[in-house]
Amino acid sequence: MASENIDIAIVGGGVSGVYSAWRLQQHYPQLKIAVFEASDHIGGRLLSVRPPDIPDMVAELGGMRILPEVQPLIYDLIQELNALLPAPEQIELYRFPVDEPQNIAYLRGVYLRLQDFTTEPDKVPYRLNFLDRGQTGGGVIIDAIEQIVPGITNKSLTEEERRLMAQSASFGGVPLYQQGFWNVLFRVITGEAYQYAEDTGGYDTTLCNWNAADAIPWFLSDFGVSAQYMGFCNGFQQVPLVLAQLFQQAGGEVRLEAPVSGVTRSGQGFQFQAQGQTVSAKTLILAMPRRALELLSATSPWLQEAARFQQLTASVTPRPLFKLFTTYNSPWWLNTGYSTADGDYVPVKSGRSVTDLPVRQTYYWPRSNGLPALHGHAMLLASYDDGDNTGFWDGLRGRRHSAWKKGLEVAELADPFIGADDQVRAKELSWHRYKAPRMMTEEVTRQLTVMHSLSYTPKVRNAAFRDWGDDPYGGGWNSWNIGVKSWEVKRQIIQPLDGQPLYVCGEAYSDAQGWVEGALQTADMMLAKLV
């Protein structure tokens, strides 16, 4: 017999989970609704922490920005939440710069400025043909996409129109959804151009072999020529925290350190185990990515035997993502700029630099107000990388772990280079819970020194990292598999088992994979069935 009865149980305290909970509690104030989160915090892959001694900076160990122009759901949600919050607690945004022309590109042992891709093409160490010379890596891919799906790069098209074009398109006589993005790109550009685009783009997985019909509109949304990003003054995690707070104020319950296991059918609803007791729920919502669903299935024979559930959840692939932040006494990167012909000095102070070294991307992190750090203690997103490249750091860290298990989020506490005092602080300060081990910090420092052509070694004050390949996440984002009709699967997986009150939502099965926008998209689709 169940120890507790709940009307709606939501498993997962990320954005899609707490957003769904809030909406449902608004619509059904009389129902008992509870969120079960396996870790000890709300936010999922949004994780914002303040570094020691730098109160006016927020390190985004998870998601860090939005694209308001093409992501109306998250932008409109922020406006709605701000209307409910007192001014001091409102969610504030700032312009989040990326490719500043004076920033550095260290590629194949050659030092460049990002502006050199278009202004000094002879300096670029790639054997590009005359069509690709003088273009950015993103420009090369956009031109290739136009050859694959003629007309799709027209700026007058909406996101939905591009998506529909790609879904119905064929290339070489084969439907685009049955082909990989890497495969079709290699039909229209050289291998050297592909490597140039991958190296300068900073990511390995965006151009890899995932469903081309989804990859093409996704790439155009994220890396289009007019992309304008916005960051969060108090950290992106503020969004799910506010949602959870409003949900609780409306009468809902949030239960942390409450991993769910052993899901079974029970009457018209479900039973499962959580916090040492059996819980019965009339409706069960799994607000989880693929890897978390797999881990839940491993404890739930009923789910393992549900062939349709397994088929639908396996339609995407988790993609590894790694972030490493470092702090310093001063922003030493200001001295790595250049002097113009007129004698003016142009510093490196914001946005990112790129390299083909394992660090891949380095962001010169802003203050909480969005302004560059020009003096005093400062911080870098020293390494932001993905895909197989994240494996480089595996040899410089403690064992991989299950991130929801109590005590193990301090991944490196077993590291021999961390003293007893640090172990105590790690339990008290969220930054130190993600403390990077000494060998990792030394290696990223070495690479930053080479990448910025320094004659000295910057001294790191503190370093923290997050590898989103760890369980239960399995990756920082998910991508549709080749051969999957995502436009059908994304609707089917919302309620994967016909007639049963089991629902799935989250970024993994959306049109905006890797973005909070996708989490909200699938949550809204699910809510349309429930309210």
ABEGO torsion letter per residue (X at the ends): XBABBBABBBBEABAAAAAAAAAAAAABAABBBBBBBABABBGEABBBBBBBGBAABBBBABBABBBAAABAAAAAAAAAAAAABBAAABBBBBBBBBBBAABBBBBGGBBBBAAAAAABAAABABBBBAAABGBBAAAAAAAAAAAABBGAABAABBAAAAAAAAAABBBGGBBAAABBAAAAAAAABBAAAAAAAAAAAGBAAAABBBBAAAAAAAAAAAABAABBBBBBAAEAAAAAAAAAAAAAAAGBBBBBGBBBBGBBBBEABBBBBBGGBBBBBABBBBBBBAAAAAAAAAABAAAAABAAAAAAAAABBBBBBBBBBBBBABBAAAAABBBBAAGBBBBBABEBBBBABAAGBBBBBBBAAGBBBABEBBBBBABBBBEAAAAAAAAABBBBBBAABBGAABAAAABAABBAAAAAAAAABAAAAABBBAAAAAAAAAAAAAAAGBABBBBBABBBBBBAABOAAGEABBBBBBGBBAAAAAAAAABABBGBBBBBBEAAABABBGBAAAAAAAAAAAAAAAX
